[in-house]
């Protein structure tokens, strides 16, 4: 990773410019070629340096719902359950925690009823109870990881 890659990652953490030609504006800001920036971004995704690049939507404003949930998965079944969850389009991501509730995940559904239906489906598929932790209040926290 060179200096331009670092500057690109740091800048993209604040979003693309909201203009007609965002990559051109970004290129001018970073002193680079817009095509080269897109190619660098793709290379960072391809080599695993970045795992995701895309928009963040407020699903509730679009009529949908999301929730944080957890499972207490026996260690010998952890990988298999993780694969089951990641095969579901409603699961945004999951991750391991060092806790009795060791698998945490975010569900995003097109409707609020979809959350309950998906939890029922997960419980049926895994044989494990789901701890559902819907948000009570929204907080917007600026998050930036300087590279």
C-alpha positions in Angstrom: 0.0 0.0 0.0 1.5 3.3 -1.0 0.7 6.9 0.0 -2.1 7.3 -2.6 -3.8 4.1 -1.4 -3.7 5.5 2.2 -5.0 8.9 1.2 -7.8 7.2 -0.9 -8.9 5.0 2.0 -8.8 7.9 4.5 -10.8 10.1 2.1 -13.4 7.4 1.2 -14.2 6.9 4.9 -15.9 10.3 4.7 -17.9 9.3 1.6 -17.7 10.3 -2.0 -18.3 13.9 -3.0 -22.0 14.5 -3.7 -21.6 16.0 -7.1 -22.4 14.9 -10.7 -18.9 13.4 -11.2 -17.7 12.2 -7.8 -14.7 10.3 -9.0 -13.4 13.3 -11.0 -13.9 15.5 -7.9 -12.1 13.0 -5.8 -9.3 12.7 -8.3 -8.8 16.5 -8.3 -8.8 16.5 -4.5 -6.2 13.8 -4.3 -4.1 14.9 -7.3 -4.7 11.6 -9.2 -6.6 10.2 -12.2 -10.2 9.2 -11.6 -9.8 5.9 -13.5 -6.7 5.1 -11.5 -8.5 5.7 -8.3 -11.3 3.3 -9.2 -8.7 0.7 -10.2 -6.9 1.1 -7.0 -10.1 0.8 -5.0 -10.9 -2.4 -6.9 -7.4 -3.8 -6.2 -7.8 -3.0 -2.5 -11.1 -5.0 -2.5 -9.6 -7.8 -4.6 -6.6 -8.3 -2.3 -8.8 -8.2 0.9 -7.3 -4.9 2.2 -10.9 -3.6 2.1 -13.8 -5.9 2.5 -16.6 -3.6 1.4 -17.2 -0.4 -0.4 -20.8 0.8 -0.9 -23.6 3.0 0.4 -25.1 2.9 3.8 -28.9 3.2 3.7 -31.3 4.2 6.5 -33.4 1.1 6.1 -36.1 2.3 8.4 -36.7 5.5 6.3 -37.2 3.1 3.4 -39.9 1.1 5.3 -37.6 -1.7 6.3 -36.2 -2.8 9.7 -32.9 -4.0 11.2 -31.8 -5.5 14.5 -28.7 -6.7 16.2 -29.0 -10.3 17.3 -26.9 -13.0 18.8 -26.6 -16.7 19.2 -24.8 -18.9 21.8 -23.2 -21.4 19.4 -21.4 -24.5 20.6 -17.8 -24.2 19.3 -17.9 -27.4 17.3 -20.8 -25.9 15.2 -19.6 -22.3 15.0 -18.3 -22.4 11.4 -21.3 -24.3 10.1 -23.8 -21.8 11.7 -21.7 -18.9 10.4 -22.1 -20.3 6.9 -25.8 -20.8 7.4 -26.2 -17.1 8.4 -24.0 -15.7 5.7 -26.1 -17.6 3.1 -29.2 -15.6 4.2 -29.6 -12.3 2.3 -31.1 -10.7 5.5 -27.8 -11.1 7.4 -25.7 -8.0 6.8 -22.6 -9.5 8.6 -21.8 -11.7 11.6 -18.8 -11.9 13.9 -17.4 -13.8 16.9 -17.4 -12.4 20.4 -15.7 -13.8 23.4 -18.9 -14.3 25.4 -21.6 -16.9 26.0 -23.4 -15.2 23.2 -20.5 -15.8 20.9 -22.0 -15.1 17.4 -23.4 -11.6 16.8 -25.1 -10.5 13.6 -27.2 -7.7 12.0 -30.4 -8.5 10.3 -31.8 -6.1 7.7 -35.3 -6.8 6.3 -37.6 -5.2 3.8 -40.4 -4.9 6.4 -40.5 -4.9 10.2 -42.4 -8.3 10.1 -39.4 -9.7 8.2 -37.3 -9.5 11.4 -39.5 -11.9 13.3 -39.9 -14.2 10.4 -36.1 -14.3 9.8 -35.4 -14.9 13.5 -37.9 -17.8 13.4 -36.2 -19.2 10.3 -32.7 -19.0 12.0 -34.0 -20.7 15.1 -35.5 -23.5 13.0 -32.3 -23.9 10.9 -29.8 -23.8 13.7 -31.9 -25.2 16.6 -30.6 -22.3 18.7 -32.5 -19.4 20.3 -31.8 -16.0 18.9 -31.2 -13.0 21.3 -32.9 -10.1 19.5 -31.6 -6.7 20.5 -33.6 -4.0 18.5 -32.3 -0.5 18.8 -34.1 1.8 21.2 -32.5 5.1 20.0 -30.4 6.2 17.1 -27.0 7.7 17.6 -24.8 9.0 14.8 -21.2 8.6 15.7 -18.5 9.7 13.3 -16.1 6.8 12.8 -12.8 7.1 11.1 -9.8 4.7 11.1 -6.8 6.7 9.8 -4.5 4.5 7.6 
